Amino acid sequence: VPVPVVAEAAVAELLPAPSQRELVLGYSQVAYGAGDFIVTAVYYVAVTYAARIPPLLGHHDPWRYTLAVGMLPSIPLMLVRSRLPESPLWDATQRRGNVQRPRLDAIFRPGLRRASIGAILTAACVYAGAYGVLQQVPRLVPGLPDVRVLPPQAQEQLVSIVHLFGSFGEVSGRLLFAVVVVMFARQRRLLRAFAMPALIMVPF
C-alpha cells in the first residue's frame, strides 16, 4: 500500500498545473490493475506446469511460485527508490523551514472529521473486501457443483480465471474513475459521486 501512495505524491509534486496533474494521476490509477493480470497469469502457469518447474523448498505448490515472482519487482524498486532525488517542491518547502511533522489528530479537526472518518471506513472496507476475495475464492470455487467433479489442477485453473474476471472489474472501475476525473466532474462533485455509493455498496 505505501508504494502507490508515495508514487502518487511524487507525481503530484512534479506537475504544478492542476489539469495536467489530474490527467496523469487519474490514468495512473489504471496502471495498478496491470499487476493483477500478471499475478493471475503467473498463478495459472504455476498451477498448470508446477510439476515441471524446479521445486521451491522441496515443494511444487503454485502459491510458492506466485509469491516468488511477486517479490521480483520489489528488488529494482528498492534500488531505484533509494536513489531518487526529492521533488523540487519538497526541497523548496524544506529550505523555507515549513516542513513540520503532522499530528495524527489533525485529520479529526472539526472541519475534517466527517471526511476523514468516511475515507477511513471506505478504505478499510475496500481492502478488507479485496483480501477477502483473495482468501475466499480458492475455497469457494472448488466447492461449486460443476467444479467439484473436476481434477484438482482444473479446479485451480478455474480459480485463476475467476481472479482474472475480478481484475477486469477492477481495471474497468479505475478507468471509469479516471475518465470521470479528467473529463466530467469537479473535485467536490466527484467525491460525492463515488464516495456515497461506496459507503453503501462496499460494506454490503
N, C-alpha and C positions, 0 to 999 in steps of 0.2 A: 504493500500500500504506500509507503513513504516515497518510493521511487517515482511513480507518476506525479505525485503531489509536488515534489521538488522540481521535476522536469517542467511541469506546467508553470510553476512560479518563475523559473528561469526564462522560459519562452516569453511569458507576460512582461518581464522586465526588459527584454530585448526589443520589444515592439511598442514604442510610445503612442502610436496612432491607434485610437480605440477601434476603428473599423477593421484595420489590419490585424490587430491583436485578437479580436473576436473571431475573425475568419480562421486564423491559424489555430487558435485554441479549440474552436468548435470542431474542425475537421481532424485535429489530432486525437480527439476522443475516439474517433472511428478506428484509428490505428491500434488501440488497445485490444480490440477484438481479434486481431491477427494472431495473437498468442494463443487464443482458444483453439483456433483451427489447427495450429501447429501441434499443440498438445493432443488434440483429438486424433490427428493423423499419426503421431508417434505411438499413441496407445493402440491404435488399430494395427499398426505394423508390428508392435511388440506382441500383441495377442496372437497375430497370425504366424509370426516367424520366431517366437520366443525360443523354441527348441533348437533353432539353428544359430542363435546368437550366443556368443561366449557368456557363461554364467556370471552373475554378479554375486559375490559372497557365497558361491556354491548353489545359487538358485536361478531359475529361469522365470521368475514372477514378472508379469508385464508391468506392474506398478513400479518395480525397481528400475526398469529401463526408462520409464516415463519420467520418474523423478531425476534420474541421472542426466537425461537430455535437458530437463528443465533447469538444471544447475549450470549448464554450459554458458548461457548468455550472461550470467552473473559475473563470470570471470573477466571478460573485457569491460563490463560495466564498472567493476571495481577499479580496474586500471585507468579507465578514461575519467571517471568521476573524480578521482583523487588528483588529477592534473588539470581539471577545468578551472579557468580563472573566474573570479567573481564578476557579476554583471556590472556594467558602468553605473547603473542606478544604485546598486548596493554600495559600490565604492564611494560614490558621491555622498550618499547618506551617512556612511561611516565616517568620512572625513569631516563632515559638519558636526559630528558628535550627536546625531539624532537617533542612533541605534540604542534602544533600550530593551531589556528582556521583558517580554509581555507577561502579564499576570493572567492566570487561568480564569479568575473570577471576572475579568474584563468582558468576556463574552456573555456574562449573565447580568450585565448592567440593564437598567430598565428599558433603554432603547433597543437592546439587542437580545433580551432574554427570550422572547417568544420565538424569534427567528432561529436562535441558537438551539433551543430545545427541539424545534421541529426538524432542523437539519440533522441533529444528532440522532433522533429517533428514526428518521428516514434512512440515514446511512447505516445504522445498526440493523434495520430490517433488510436492507439490500444485501449487506454482506452475510447476514445470517441466512437469508434465502439462497444466496449463491453457494455458500459452503454446505447448506443443507441439501441442495441438489447434487453436489459432488458426492456427498456421502450416501444419499438415498438411492440414486439412480442405479448403481451397481447391485443394490439389494432388491429393488422393485422390479426391474426389467426381467431378470431371470425367473421371477415368480409369476409372470403373466402366463395364462394358459397356453397360448400358441408358442411361447418361447421355452416353456418348461420342458418340452419334449425334444428340444434341440440339443446337440452336443455342447459341452462347456465352451469350446472355442467359439462356436457360432453365437452363443449367448453373450460372450464378452464383446464380440464384434458388434452386436446389436446395441450393447451399452455405449460403445463409442459413437455409433450412428445417432443415438438419442442425444448424446452430448453435442454432436455436430449440429443438430437442429436447434439446440439451445444456443449455440454460438451464432447461428444465423439470426436468431431472435435478438440477441444482444447487439450484434453489429447493426441490425436494422433499427433498433431503438436509438443507438448512438448516432446513426446517420440522420434519423428524423430530428433528433435533438439539435444536431449541428446545423441542419437546414433551417430549422426554426430560429436558431440563434442568429444565423448570418442574414437571413432574408426577411424575416417577418416581425419578430417580437422585440420589444424593448425589455430591458432587464427586469423591471418590476412585473410587467405582464407575463414575461417568460417564466419567472419563478412561480407565479400563481398558477400558470397553465400546467406546469409539470409537478409542482410540489403538492398541490391539493389532491389530485388523483393518486399520487404516490402514497400520501399519508393514509389513504383509504385502501388502495389495492395491494400495496406491498405487505402490510401486516396480514391481510386476508389470505 
